[in-house]
Amino acid sequence: MKQPLNNCARIESVDALRGFAVMAIVLVHNLEHFIYPVYPTDPPAWLGMLDRIVLDGTFSLFAGKAYAIFALLFGLTFFLQNDRQKREG
């Protein structure tokens, strides 16, 4: 039976970026899911403008970048696991 490697070094920056990407994806999904059904019936103009700014700002800052970072890190992690498996036999 193989023993787990205790000296296996993790790449902490990859873990931190993955955590950022997951939190950004959760934020974007929360905005998409929870913001639409709670509009007041007669909102003031400034509230509509503020809502649009927050929604557009969140999507432009987080949406595309979070998915791209997560996909890139998935590929990197898959490569590292595959490379380690090839080296071990």
N, C-alpha and C positions, 0 to 999 in steps of 0.2 A: 504494500500500500504506500502510495506516495505521500510524503509529508508536505504541507503547504510551505511555501517559501516565506521565511520571516524577514529576509533582507530585501524584499521586493520594494523598490523605491517608487513612490507615486510622484507624478508630476503635479505639484500643487497648483500651478497656474492653470493647467487644463481643468482641474476640478473646480477652481474658482470661476473660470469662464463658463463652464457647463452650468454651474449654479446660477450665474447671472442670466444665462440664456433661458433656463427653465423658469426663473422668476419673471422674466420679461414676457415669456409666452403666457404664463398664468395671468399676468396683468392685462395683457391684450385680450385674452379670452374672457376675463371678468368684465372688461369694458364692453365687449361685444354682447355678452349675455345679459348683464344686469342693468345696463343703462337705458335700453330702449323702452321697456314697459312702464317707466315711472315718470314720464313727462306730465307736467301739469296741463290742465285743459287750456288755459290762457296764459302762457308764459310771457314775461316781459322780454323786450328785444335784447337787453344786455345778457340775460340768462341763456338765450339761444346762441348768442355770439360766444359767450364763455364756454358753453358746451361744445361748440364746433371747434374752438381753439384747443381745448383739452383733448378732444377726440383726435383731431388731425395731428396735434403735437405728439401724442402718445404713439399713434400709428407710425408717424414718420421717424420717430426716434427709436422705437423698439421692435415693431412688427417684423419687417423684412430682415433686419439685422439679427434678431434673436433666432429666427428659423435658420438663417445661413450659418451662424456660429454653432448652433446645435448640430446641424448636419455635418459641418466640417469636423467638429470634435468627435462625432460618431464615427466618421471615417478614420480619423487618427487613432482612436481607441481600438477600432477593429484591426487596423494595420499593426498596432503594437502587440495586440493579443496574438495575431497570426504570426508575426515575426518571432515572438517569444516561443510559441508552440513549435515552429520550425527549428529553432535553435535547440530546444530540448529533445526533439526527436519524435 
